[in-house]
């Protein structure tokens, strides 16, 4: 079970993920989490980093499809997806397989062609691994989080330690900001 919580890669921020590496690995679609992955929790797109916009542009220029998958409310997720001109799936709890399968259907990709990028082991990484996706963990963008997420972070920290002890956790890539 512990192996299902191990991401394939770990970056400080999602825009540190090299787009050319995704393409070389046969990735055609990228599922991304919204809060603390694309933007800090409860942040609006107008406040998003220019690094985010540049990275998404590179994905699109490389021919990769993008789908936001979020546990959050669909109106906010739709607003982001529309503004970024990407697909979305919202309101279906991760780590269930359903939101990942719906995202792949929208992008027309198979599990072998799909990467998932998120900031949480128990939602993004576990859900992606359960579906056979290429999982990439990013460090959370902000310290503000939903109260239950803060509690889960304490458990995540212990799980990361156990994964590292077994050689199952990748070395973080990208500079700490």
C-alpha positions as CSV (number, residue, x, y, z in Angstrom):
1,X,0.0,0.0,0.0
2,X,2.8,2.4,0.8
3,X,4.1,2.3,-2.8
4,X,0.8,3.7,-4.0
5,X,1.7,6.9,-2.2
6,X,5.0,7.3,-3.9
7,X,5.2,9.9,-6.8
8,X,7.4,9.3,-9.8
9,X,8.9,12.8,-9.5
10,X,8.8,15.7,-7.0
11,X,9.3,19.4,-7.9
12,X,9.3,22.6,-5.8
13,X,6.7,24.2,-8.2
14,X,4.8,22.8,-11.2
15,X,6.5,25.3,-13.6
16,X,9.8,23.6,-12.8
17,X,8.6,20.4,-14.5
18,X,10.3,20.3,-17.9
19,X,7.7,20.1,-20.6
20,X,10.2,18.4,-23.0
21,X,10.6,15.5,-20.4
22,X,6.9,15.0,-20.4
23,X,6.8,14.7,-24.2
24,X,9.9,12.4,-24.2
25,X,8.0,10.1,-21.7
26,X,5.0,9.9,-24.1
27,X,2.8,12.1,-22.1
28,X,-0.1,13.7,-24.2
29,X,-2.3,14.9,-21.3
30,X,-1.7,16.6,-18.0
31,X,-4.1,16.5,-15.1
32,X,-3.4,19.3,-12.6
33,X,-4.8,20.1,-9.2
34,X,-6.0,23.6,-8.6
35,X,-5.4,24.7,-5.0
36,X,-1.8,24.9,-3.8
37,X,-0.7,23.4,-7.1
38,X,-1.7,25.9,-9.8
39,X,-2.3,28.7,-7.4
40,X,-2.2,29.2,-3.6
41,X,-5.4,28.1,-1.8
42,X,-8.3,30.5,-2.3
43,X,-6.3,32.6,-4.7
44,X,-7.9,33.9,-7.9
45,X,-6.3,33.5,-11.3
46,X,-5.6,37.3,-11.5
47,X,-3.1,36.7,-8.7
48,X,-1.4,33.7,-10.4
49,X,2.3,33.7,-11.1
50,X,3.5,34.6,-14.6
51,X,5.5,31.3,-14.3
52,X,2.3,29.4,-14.2
53,X,1.0,31.1,-17.4
54,X,4.3,30.5,-19.2
55,X,4.4,26.8,-18.2
56,X,0.8,26.3,-19.4
57,X,1.6,28.0,-22.7
58,X,4.6,25.7,-23.1
59,X,2.4,22.6,-22.5
60,X,-0.1,23.8,-25.1
61,X,2.7,24.6,-27.6
62,X,4.1,21.1,-27.2
63,X,0.6,19.7,-28.1
64,X,-0.3,18.5,-24.6
65,X,-3.8,18.7,-23.4
66,X,-4.6,20.0,-19.9
67,X,-7.4,19.2,-17.5
68,X,-7.9,20.7,-14.0
69,X,-9.2,18.1,-11.5
70,X,-10.2,19.5,-8.2
71,X,-12.2,18.5,-5.2
72,X,-13.3,22.1,-5.0
73,X,-16.6,23.6,-6.1
74,X,-17.4,23.5,-9.8
75,X,-18.1,27.2,-10.3
76,X,-14.6,28.3,-9.2
77,X,-12.9,25.5,-11.1
78,X,-14.9,26.3,-14.2
79,X,-13.9,29.9,-13.9
80,X,-10.2,29.0,-13.8
81,X,-10.6,26.4,-16.6
82,X,-12.4,28.9,-18.9
83,X,-9.9,31.6,-18.3
84,X,-7.0,29.2,-19.0
85,X,-8.8,27.6,-21.9
86,X,-8.4,24.1,-20.4
87,X,-10.7,21.3,-19.5
88,X,-11.9,20.5,-16.0
89,X,-13.5,18.0,-13.6
90,X,-14.7,19.3,-10.3
91,X,-16.6,18.2,-7.2
92,X,-15.7,14.5,-7.3
93,X,-13.5,13.6,-4.4
94,X,-9.9,12.4,-5.1
95,X,-8.4,9.8,-4.7
96,X,-11.4,8.1,-6.3
97,X,-10.6,6.9,-9.8
98,X,-13.7,8.6,-11.4
99,X,-12.3,12.2,-11.7
100,X,-9.1,10.9,-13.2
101,X,-11.0,8.7,-15.7
102,X,-13.3,11.6,-16.6
103,X,-10.3,13.9,-17.2
104,X,-8.6,11.3,-19.5
105,X,-11.9,10.9,-21.4
106,X,-12.1,14.6,-21.9
107,X,-8.5,14.7,-23.1
108,X,-8.7,11.5,-25.2
109,X,-5.7,10.0,-23.4
110,X,-4.8,6.6,-21.9
111,X,-3.2,6.1,-18.5
112,X,0.2,5.6,-20.1
113,X,-0.1,9.0,-21.9
114,X,-1.3,10.9,-18.8
115,X,0.5,12.7,-16.0
116,X,-1.1,14.0,-12.9
117,X,0.5,17.0,-11.0
118,X,-0.6,17.8,-7.5
119,X,0.5,18.8,-4.0
120,X,-1.0,16.0,-1.9
121,X,0.0,12.4,-1.5
122,X,-3.4,11.2,-0.3
123,X,-5.5,12.7,-3.1
124,X,-3.4,13.5,-6.2
125,X,-0.6,11.0,-6.0
126,X,-2.7,8.1,-4.6
127,X,-5.5,8.7,-7.1
128,X,-3.1,9.0,-10.0
129,X,-1.2,5.8,-9.0
130,X,-4.5,3.9,-8.6
131,X,-5.2,4.7,-12.3
132,X,-1.7,3.9,-13.5
133,X,-0.8,7.6,-14.3
134,X,2.6,9.2,-14.2
135,X,2.4,11.0,-10.8
136,X,4.3,14.2,-10.1
137,X,4.2,15.8,-6.6
138,X,4.8,19.5,-6.2
139,X,5.4,21.3,-2.9
140,X,2.3,23.4,-1.8
141,X,2.4,27.0,-3.0
142,X,1.1,28.4,0.2
143,X,0.8,27.8,3.9
144,X,-2.9,28.6,4.1
145,X,-5.0,25.5,3.7
146,X,-8.3,24.0,4.7
147,X,-8.1,22.8,8.3
148,X,-8.4,19.1,7.5
149,X,-5.7,19.5,4.8
150,X,-3.4,20.8,7.6
151,X,-4.0,17.7,9.6
152,X,-3.4,15.4,6.6
153,X,-0.1,17.2,6.0
154,X,1.1,15.9,9.4
155,X,0.4,12.3,8.3
156,X,1.9,13.0,4.9
157,X,5.2,14.1,6.5
158,X,5.4,10.8,8.3
159,X,4.6,8.8,5.1
160,X,7.3,10.7,3.2
161,X,9.8,9.8,5.8
162,X,8.8,6.1,5.5
163,X,8.9,6.2,1.7
164,X,12.4,7.9,1.9
165,X,13.6,5.2,4.3
166,X,12.6,2.5,1.8
167,X,14.1,4.4,-1.2
168,X,10.7,5.0,-2.7
169,X,10.5,8.8,-2.6
170,X,12.2,10.8,-5.4
171,X,14.6,13.7,-4.7
172,X,13.0,17.0,-5.0
173,X,13.9,19.0,-8.2
174,X,13.8,22.7,-8.7
175,X,15.0,25.5,-6.5
176,X,13.1,26.4,-3.3
177,X,11.5,29.8,-3.7
